[in-house]
Amino acid sequence: MKRAARVRTALRLRPLPALALALTLVAGGFAAWAGQDWYGAAHDEEAGYAAQRDAALTAGEQAVQNLNTLDHRELKTGLDLWESSTTGDLHEQLAAGRQEFSDQVKEARTVSTARVLSGAVTELDDRAGRARVLVALRVTVKAADGATSDKDSRMLGELTRTDGIWKLSALGQAPVGGNPAG
Protein backbone atom coordinates (compact mmCIF):
# COMPACT_ATOMS: atom_id res chain seq x y z
CA MET A 1 0.00 0.00 0.00
CA LYS A 2 2.83 2.31 0.84
CA ARG A 3 4.44 1.73 -2.50
CA ALA A 4 1.27 2.55 -4.50
CA ALA A 5 0.89 5.78 -2.56
CA ARG A 6 4.47 6.75 -3.40
CA VAL A 7 3.85 6.13 -7.13
CA ARG A 8 0.68 8.24 -7.08
CA THR A 9 2.55 10.99 -5.26
CA ALA A 10 5.43 10.85 -7.75
CA LEU A 11 3.03 11.13 -10.70
CA ARG A 12 1.26 14.09 -9.11
CA LEU A 13 4.54 15.86 -8.50
CA ARG A 14 5.91 15.27 -12.05
CA PRO A 15 3.03 15.63 -14.56
CA LEU A 16 5.10 17.59 -17.10
CA PRO A 17 7.56 14.78 -17.98
CA ALA A 18 4.66 12.34 -18.33
CA LEU A 19 2.84 14.74 -20.66
CA ALA A 20 6.00 15.31 -22.70
CA LEU A 21 6.48 11.56 -23.06
CA ALA A 22 2.88 11.09 -24.19
CA LEU A 23 3.15 13.92 -26.76
CA THR A 24 6.43 12.52 -28.05
CA LEU A 25 4.86 9.10 -28.57
CA VAL A 26 1.83 10.61 -30.38
CA ALA A 27 4.09 12.76 -32.61
CA GLY A 28 6.30 9.79 -33.42
CA GLY A 29 3.29 7.69 -34.34
CA PHE A 30 1.93 10.44 -36.58
CA ALA A 31 5.32 10.91 -38.27
CA ALA A 32 5.56 7.17 -38.98
CA TRP A 33 2.01 7.11 -40.42
CA ALA A 34 2.60 10.22 -42.57
CA GLY A 35 5.93 8.87 -43.85
CA GLN A 36 4.37 5.56 -44.83
CA ASP A 37 1.48 7.34 -46.56
CA TRP A 38 3.86 9.66 -48.46
CA TYR A 39 6.06 6.73 -49.55
CA GLY A 40 3.01 4.85 -50.82
CA ALA A 41 1.80 7.84 -52.83
CA ALA A 42 5.25 8.48 -54.28
CA HIS A 43 5.55 4.90 -55.50
CA ASP A 44 1.96 4.47 -56.67
CA GLU A 45 1.95 3.17 -60.27
CA GLU A 46 -1.54 4.53 -60.88
CA ALA A 47 -0.38 8.05 -60.01
CA GLY A 48 2.55 7.72 -62.44
CA TYR A 49 0.22 6.45 -65.16
CA ALA A 50 -2.19 9.33 -64.54
CA ALA A 51 0.66 11.83 -64.78
CA GLN A 52 1.75 10.37 -68.15
CA ARG A 53 -1.86 10.42 -69.37
CA ASP A 54 -2.17 14.09 -68.41
CA ALA A 55 1.16 14.94 -70.05
CA ALA A 56 0.13 13.15 -73.26
CA LEU A 57 -3.23 14.94 -73.32
CA THR A 58 -1.68 18.36 -72.76
CA ALA A 59 0.95 17.78 -75.46
CA GLY A 60 -1.61 16.32 -77.87
CA GLU A 61 -4.05 19.20 -77.48
CA GLN A 62 -1.27 21.74 -77.95
CA ALA A 63 0.17 19.99 -81.00
CA VAL A 64 -3.24 19.69 -82.69
CA GLN A 65 -3.86 23.36 -81.98
CA ASN A 66 -0.42 24.24 -83.37
CA LEU A 67 -1.05 22.33 -86.60
CA ASN A 68 -4.35 24.13 -87.15
CA THR A 69 -3.02 27.64 -86.51
CA LEU A 70 -1.08 29.55 -89.16
CA ASP A 71 -0.67 33.22 -90.06
CA HIS A 72 0.62 34.11 -93.55
CA ARG A 73 2.43 37.13 -92.04
CA GLU A 74 4.43 34.92 -89.64
CA LEU A 75 4.75 31.86 -91.81
CA LYS A 76 8.28 30.80 -90.84
CA THR A 77 7.44 30.90 -87.11
CA GLY A 78 4.21 28.96 -87.65
CA LEU A 79 5.80 26.27 -89.80
CA ASP A 80 8.73 25.95 -87.39
CA LEU A 81 6.16 25.37 -84.62
CA TRP A 82 4.48 22.71 -86.75
CA GLU A 83 7.78 20.88 -87.17
CA SER A 84 8.74 21.16 -83.49
CA SER A 85 5.35 19.69 -82.52
CA THR A 86 5.77 16.57 -84.66
CA THR A 87 7.93 13.49 -85.07
CA GLY A 88 8.25 10.50 -87.37
CA ASP A 89 6.48 10.30 -90.72
CA LEU A 90 4.27 13.32 -90.01
CA HIS A 91 7.35 15.43 -89.31
CA GLU A 92 8.99 14.21 -92.53
CA GLN A 93 5.86 15.00 -94.58
CA LEU A 94 5.64 18.52 -93.18
CA ALA A 95 9.32 19.20 -93.76
CA ALA A 96 9.22 17.82 -97.33
CA GLY A 97 6.15 19.86 -98.33
CA ARG A 98 7.08 23.02 -96.48
CA GLN A 99 8.05 25.21 -99.44
CA GLU A 100 5.04 24.29 -101.58
CA PHE A 101 2.66 24.80 -98.68
CA SER A 102 4.35 28.08 -97.77
CA ASP A 103 3.84 29.39 -101.31
CA GLN A 104 0.13 28.44 -101.22
CA VAL A 105 -0.47 30.19 -97.88
CA LYS A 106 1.39 33.33 -98.99
CA GLU A 107 -0.74 33.51 -102.11
CA ALA A 108 -4.02 32.92 -100.25
CA ARG A 109 -3.02 35.36 -97.44
CA THR A 110 -5.10 33.55 -94.81
CA VAL A 111 -4.88 33.49 -91.05
CA SER A 112 -6.17 30.41 -89.24
CA THR A 113 -6.52 30.26 -85.48
CA ALA A 114 -7.46 27.10 -83.60
CA ARG A 115 -8.92 26.79 -80.13
CA VAL A 116 -9.21 23.46 -78.33
CA LEU A 117 -12.75 22.80 -77.10
CA SER A 118 -12.06 19.47 -75.41
CA GLY A 119 -9.73 16.51 -75.56
CA ALA A 120 -9.30 12.99 -74.28
CA VAL A 121 -6.67 10.29 -74.29
CA THR A 122 -8.23 7.26 -75.97
CA GLU A 123 -5.23 4.96 -75.64
CA LEU A 124 -1.96 5.07 -73.70
CA ASP A 125 0.94 2.65 -73.73
CA ASP A 126 3.32 4.30 -71.31
CA ARG A 127 6.01 1.63 -71.66
CA ALA A 128 6.09 1.87 -75.47
CA GLY A 129 5.77 5.67 -75.38
CA ARG A 130 2.66 5.78 -77.58
CA ALA A 131 -0.71 7.45 -77.10
CA ARG A 132 -3.80 8.39 -79.06
CA VAL A 133 -5.88 11.49 -78.45
CA LEU A 134 -9.21 12.79 -79.64
CA VAL A 135 -9.34 16.59 -79.78
CA ALA A 136 -12.34 18.77 -80.59
CA LEU A 137 -11.43 22.22 -81.80
CA ARG A 138 -12.80 25.31 -83.47
CA VAL A 139 -10.76 26.72 -86.33
CA THR A 140 -11.39 30.30 -87.39
CA VAL A 141 -10.10 31.22 -90.85
CA LYS A 142 -9.76 34.84 -91.88
CA ALA A 143 -9.49 35.30 -95.64
CA ALA A 144 -7.53 38.05 -97.40
CA ASP A 145 -10.77 40.02 -97.94
CA GLY A 146 -11.45 40.04 -94.17
CA ALA A 147 -14.25 37.46 -94.23
CA THR A 148 -14.09 34.93 -91.40
CA SER A 149 -15.50 31.46 -91.06
CA ASP A 150 -15.56 29.03 -88.15
CA LYS A 151 -15.36 25.29 -88.46
CA ASP A 152 -15.64 22.80 -85.62
CA SER A 153 -13.82 19.54 -86.12
CA ARG A 154 -12.64 16.49 -84.26
CA MET A 155 -9.13 15.28 -84.82
CA LEU A 156 -7.51 11.95 -83.99
CA GLY A 157 -3.86 12.22 -83.15
CA GLU A 158 -1.18 9.67 -82.44
CA LEU A 159 1.62 10.68 -80.12
CA THR A 160 5.09 9.26 -79.69
CA ARG A 161 7.29 10.07 -76.71
CA THR A 162 10.65 11.26 -78.02
CA ASP A 163 13.40 12.12 -75.51
CA GLY A 164 10.76 12.30 -72.77
CA ILE A 165 8.51 14.69 -74.76
CA TRP A 166 5.19 13.71 -76.34
CA LYS A 167 5.02 14.74 -80.02
CA LEU A 168 2.40 14.22 -82.69
CA SER A 169 3.32 11.40 -85.08
CA ALA A 170 0.02 11.18 -87.03
CA LEU A 171 -3.06 13.37 -87.39
CA GLY A 172 -6.37 12.94 -89.16
CA GLN A 173 -10.05 13.80 -89.05
CA ALA A 174 -12.10 11.74 -86.64
CA PRO A 175 -14.96 9.96 -88.38
CA VAL A 176 -18.34 11.42 -87.60
CA GLY A 177 -20.89 8.80 -86.61
CA GLY A 178 -23.85 8.21 -88.88
CA ASN A 179 -27.47 7.79 -87.94
CA PRO A 180 -27.51 4.99 -85.34
CA ALA A 181 -31.15 4.15 -86.11
CA GLY A 182 -30.24 3.40 -89.52
MARGUVEX-575717 format. One line per 2 residues: number of its first residue (from 1); their letters; for each residue x, y negated, z negated of N, C-alpha, C. Coordinates in steps of 0.02 Angstrom, whole numbers, always signed. Atoms other than C-alpha are relative to their C-alpha. Example, Ala and Ser with C-alpha at 12.3 -4.5 7.8 and 13.67 -1.06 7.14 Angstrom:
2
1> AS> +45:+59:+0:+615:+225:-390:+45:-60:+0  -42:+59:+3:+684:+53:-357:-39:-55:-37;
END
This chain:
182
1> MK> +40:+59:+0:+0:+0:+0:+43:-63:+0  -44:+57:+3:+141:-116:-42:+32:-14:+68;
3> RA> -33:+8:-65:+222:-87:+125:-48:-32:+50  +50:+28:-45:+63:-127:+225:-10:-74:-16;
5> AR> +8:+70:+20:+45:-289:+128:+59:-41:+24  -59:+36:-23:+223:-337:+170:-2:-12:+76;
7> VR> +4:+6:-73:+193:-306:+356:-51:-55:+18  +50:+52:-13:+34:-412:+354:+28:-69:-17;
9> TA> -30:+64:+20:+128:-550:+263:+51:-22:+51  -51:+16:-49:+271:-542:+388:-31:-25:+65;
11> LR> +34:+21:-62:+151:-557:+535:-31:-69:-8  +30:+65:+11:+63:-704:+456:+53:-55:-2;
13> LR> -53:+50:+5:+227:-793:+425:+35:-12:+67  -35:+7:-63:+295:-763:+602:-47:+11:+60;
15> PL> +45:-10:-56:+152:-782:+728:+30:-23:+66  -28:+27:-62:+255:-880:+855:+41:+52:+38;
17> PA> -37:-51:-38:+378:-739:+899:-47:+54:+28  +46:-50:-25:+233:-617:+916:-37:-26:+62;
19> LA> +34:+31:-56:+142:-737:+1033:+47:-5:+60  -49:+5:-54:+300:-766:+1135:+11:+68:+32;
21> LA> -9:-67:-27:+324:-578:+1153:-60:+21:+42  +61:-18:-38:+144:-554:+1210:-2:-38:+66;
23> LT> +0:+40:-62:+157:-696:+1338:+54:+24:+48  -54:-26:-42:+322:-626:+1402:-22:+64:+34;
25> LV> +24:-63:-29:+243:-455:+1428:-54:-13:+54  +52:+16:-49:+92:-530:+1519:+32:-31:+63;
27> AG> -33:+31:-58:+204:-638:+1631:+40:+51:+40  -38:-53:-35:+315:-489:+1671:-46:+45:+40;
29> GF> +48:-42:-36:+164:-384:+1717:-27:-36:+61  +24:+38:-57:+97:-522:+1829:+52:-5:+55;
31> AA> -54:+5:-49:+266:-545:+1914:+9:+65:+38  -7:-65:-33:+278:-359:+1949:-58:+12:+48;
33> WA> +58:-9:-44:+101:-355:+2021:+5:-45:+62  -5:+47:-56:+130:-511:+2129:+56:+21:+48;
35> GQ> -55:-23:-42:+296:-444:+2192:-19:+60:+43  +22:-59:-37:+219:-278:+2241:-50:-20:+54;
37> DW> +49:+23:-48:+74:-367:+2328:+34:-37:+58  -37:+37:-52:+193:-483:+2423:+38:+49:+45;
39> YG> -38:-49:-39:+303:-337:+2477:-47:+39:+47  +48:-36:-42:+151:-242:+2541:-24:-42:+59;
41> AA> +23:+44:-53:+90:-392:+2641:+55:-12:+51  -56:+13:-45:+262:-424:+2714:+16:+59:+44;
43> HD> -16:-60:-39:+278:-245:+2775:-63:+34:+28  +63:-26:-26:+98:-223:+2834:+2:+0:+76;
45> EE> -3:-6:-73:+98:-158:+3014:-59:-36:+33  +58:+34:-29:-77:-227:+3044:+12:-75:+4;
47> AG> -14:+71:-2:-19:-402:+3001:+49:-16:+56  -47:+10:-55:+127:-386:+3122:-33:+6:+68;
49> YA> +38:-9:-62:+11:-323:+3258:-44:-60:+13  +44:+58:-8:-110:-466:+3227:+41:-62:+21;
51> AQ> -42:+57:-18:+33:-592:+3239:+21:+5:+74  -17:-8:-71:+87:-519:+3407:-60:-13:+45;
53> RD> +61:+12:-39:-93:-521:+3469:-12:-75:+6  +10:+73:-1:-108:-705:+3420:+51:-35:+44;
55> AA> -52:+30:-41:+58:-747:+3502:-14:+13:+74  +16:-16:-70:+6:-658:+3663:-58:-42:+24;
57> LT> +59:+39:-20:-162:-747:+3666:+20:-73:+11  -21:+70:-7:-84:-918:+3638:+41:-10:+63;
59> AG> -42:+5:-60:+47:-889:+3773:-41:+11:+63  +42:-14:-59:-81:-816:+3894:-45:-58:+17;
61> EQ> +43:+58:-13:-202:-960:+3874:+40:-58:+29  -41:+56:-23:-63:-1087:+3897:+24:+12:+71;
63> AV> -26:-16:-67:+9:-999:+4050:-55:-6:+52  +56:+5:-48:-162:-984:+4135:-18:-74:+11;
65> QN> +13:+72:-7:-193:-1168:+4099:+54:-33:+43  -55:+29:-39:-21:-1212:+4169:-8:+14:+74;
67> LN> +4:-20:-70:-52:-1116:+4330:-63:-27:+35  +60:+31:-30:-218:-1207:+4358:+1:-76:-7;
69> TL> -9:+72:+8:-151:-1382:+4325:+58:-22:+45  -53:+24:-45:-54:-1477:+4458:-18:-70:+26;
71> DH> +9:+69:-23:-34:-1661:+4503:+48:-12:+58  -42:+11:-59:+31:-1706:+4678:+53:-53:-12;
73> RE> -48:+53:+15:+121:-1856:+4602:+58:+25:-43  -51:-29:+43:+221:-1746:+4482:+9:+73:+18;
75> LK> +0:-68:-26:+238:-1593:+4590:+58:+42:-25  -58:-38:+22:+414:-1540:+4542:-9:+23:-73;
77> TG> +11:-17:+70:+372:-1545:+4356:-52:+54:-7  +53:-50:+3:+211:-1448:+4383:+21:+68:+24;
79> LD> -22:-64:-27:+290:-1314:+4490:+55:+32:-43  -49:-27:+47:+436:-1297:+4370:-35:+32:-60;
81> LW> +39:-27:+55:+308:-1269:+4231:-32:+67:+21  +28:-63:-25:+224:-1135:+4338:+53:+55:-5;
83> ES> -53:-51:-1:+389:-1044:+4359:+23:+19:-71  -22:-16:+68:+437:-1058:+4175:-53:+39:-40;
85> ST> +55:-35:+33:+267:-985:+4126:-7:+72:+24  +10:-65:-33:+289:-828:+4233:+63:+42:+0;
87> TG> -55:-47:-5:+396:-675:+4253:-18:+53:+52  +14:-57:-44:+412:-525:+4368:-21:-20:+70;
89> DL> +23:+11:-69:+324:-515:+4536:-36:-67:+9  +35:+64:-4:+214:-666:+4500:+50:-57:+5;
91> HE> -52:+51:-1:+367:-771:+4465:+34:-2:+69  -32:-4:-65:+449:-710:+4626:-44:-29:+55;
93> QL> +47:+26:-50:+293:-750:+4729:-4:-76:-3  +4:+73:+7:+282:-926:+4659:+64:-34:+25;
95> AA> -64:+29:-21:+466:-960:+4688:+8:+4:+76  -7:-9:-72:+461:-891:+4866:-46:-47:+40;
97> GR> +48:+42:-36:+307:-993:+4916:-1:-72:-22  +1:+67:+30:+354:-1151:+4824:+0:-57:+51;
99> QE> -5:+55:-48:+402:-1260:+4972:-63:-8:+42  +61:+2:-41:+252:-1214:+5079:-59:-27:-42;
101> FS> +54:+23:+43:+133:-1240:+4934:+9:-74:-17  -15:+69:+15:+218:-1404:+4889:-21:-46:+57;
103> DQ> +20:+39:-58:+192:-1469:+5065:-76:-6:+6  +73:+1:-4:+7:-1422:+5061:-30:-47:-52;
105> VK> +27:+42:+53:-24:-1509:+4894:+16:-74:+13  -17:+69:-16:+69:-1666:+4949:-47:-28:+54;
107> EA> +44:+22:-53:-37:-1676:+5105:-72:-10:-25  +68:+5:+25:-201:-1646:+5013:-7:-54:-54;
109> RT> -2:+51:+52:-151:-1768:+4872:-53:+12:-54  +49:-18:+51:-255:-1677:+4741:+33:+2:-70;
111> VS> -21:-7:+70:-244:-1675:+4552:-49:+50:-31  +42:-49:+34:-308:-1521:+4462:+21:+4:-73;
113> TA> -12:-3:+72:-326:-1513:+4274:-42:+56:-28  +36:-56:+29:-373:-1355:+4180:-5:-9:-75;
115> RV> +11:+1:+73:-446:-1340:+4006:-27:+69:-19  +21:-66:+23:-461:-1173:+3916:-63:-7:-42;
117> LS> +63:-1:+37:-638:-1140:+3855:+2:+54:-53  -7:-55:+49:-603:-973:+3770:+47:+52:+29;
119> GA> -45:-52:-22:-487:-826:+3778:-1:+59:-48  -2:-61:+41:-465:-649:+3714:+54:+46:+27;
121> VT> -47:-53:-20:-333:-515:+3715:-43:+63:+10  +39:-60:-15:-411:-363:+3799:+40:+63:-9;
123> EL> -43:-59:+8:-262:-248:+3782:+68:-24:-25  -66:+18:+26:-98:-253:+3685:+40:+62:-15;
125> DD> -48:-53:+16:+47:-132:+3686:+62:-35:-25  -54:+38:+30:+166:-215:+3566:+68:+33:+12;
127> RA> -65:-35:-9:+301:-81:+3583:+27:-9:+71  -21:+7:-70:+304:-93:+3773:+7:-74:+20;
129> GR> -4:+71:-16:+288:-283:+3769:-46:-20:+58  +49:+15:-53:+133:-289:+3879:-67:-18:-32;
131> AR> +66:+19:+24:-35:-372:+3855:-42:-23:+59  +47:+26:-49:-190:-419:+3953:-45:-50:-37;
133> VL> +44:+50:+28:-294:-574:+3923:-55:-18:+49  +56:+27:-38:-461:-640:+3982:-7:-72:-23;
135> VA> +2:+71:+18:-467:-830:+3989:-54:-34:+42  +51:+41:-33:-617:-938:+4029:+26:-72:+0;
137> LR> -24:+68:-3:-571:-1111:+4090:-42:-41:+48  +32:+48:-44:-640:-1265:+4173:+55:-38:+36;
139> VT> -49:+35:-41:-538:-1336:+4316:-34:-59:+33  +25:+61:-32:-569:-1515:+4370:+48:-19:+54;
141> VK> -42:+19:-57:-505:-1561:+4543:-21:-69:+22  +12:+68:-25:-488:-1742:+4594:+32:-5:+69;
143> AA> -24:+5:-69:-474:-1765:+4782:+31:-68:+13  -33:+62:-18:-377:-1902:+4870:-49:-59:+4;
145> DG> +50:+53:-5:-539:-2001:+4897:-31:-18:-67  +25:+15:+67:-573:-2002:+4708:-57:+44:-23;
147> AT> +55:-45:+19:-713:-1873:+4712:+27:+55:-46  -21:-53:+45:-704:-1747:+4570:-51:+57:+1;
149> SD> +45:-58:+6:-775:-1573:+4553:+27:+45:-56  -17:-47:+53:-778:-1451:+4408:-18:+70:+21;
151> KD> +14:-69:-14:-768:-1265:+4423:+19:+41:-62  -14:-45:+56:-782:-1140:+4281:+19:+67:+29;
153> SR> -21:-66:-24:-691:-977:+4306:+27:+41:-57  -30:-46:+48:-632:-825:+4213:+59:+34:+35;
155> ML> -62:-27:-28:-456:-764:+4241:+23:+59:-43  -32:-57:+34:-376:-597:+4199:+75:-8:+10;
157> GE> -72:+7:-3:-193:-611:+4157:+35:+59:-32  -43:-50:+31:-59:-484:+4122:+62:-35:-24;
159> LT> -58:+31:+31:+81:-534:+4006:+54:+52:-12  -58:-42:+16:+254:-463:+3984:+44:-40:-47;
161> RT> -44:+33:+48:+364:-503:+3836:+71:+4:+27  -68:+5:-27:+533:-563:+3901:+42:-40:-49;
163> DG> -43:+33:+49:+670:-606:+3776:-41:-28:-58  +41:+19:+57:+538:-615:+3639:-55:-50:+15;
165> IW> +49:+50:-20:+426:-735:+3738:-50:+33:+48  +52:-26:-44:+259:-686:+3817:-5:-45:+61;
167> KL> +7:+37:-63:+251:-737:+4001:-49:+36:+45  +49:-27:-47:+120:-711:+4135:+35:+38:+55;
169> SA> -30:-40:-53:+166:-570:+4254:-49:+16:+56  +51:-8:-52:+1:-559:+4351:-59:-43:-20;
171> LG> +58:+42:+13:-153:-668:+4369:-50:+8:+57  +53:-6:-50:-319:-647:+4458:-66:-19:-29;
173> QA> +69:+15:+21:-503:-690:+4452:-30:+60:-33  +36:-54:+33:-605:-587:+4332:-64:+12:+40;
175> PV> +62:-14:-36:-748:-498:+4419:-60:-23:-41  +61:+22:+32:-917:-571:+4380:-51:+55:+7;
177> GG> +47:-56:-1:-1044:-440:+4331:-62:-15:+41  +61:+7:-40:-1193:-411:+4444:-61:+6:-44;
179> NP> +64:-7:+35:-1374:-390:+4397:-3:+70:-31  -2:-66:+32:-1375:-249:+4267:-64:+40:+12;
181> AG> +62:-35:-11:-1557:-208:+4306:-3:+31:+69  -3:-31:-59:-1512:-170:+4476:-7:-3:+66;
END
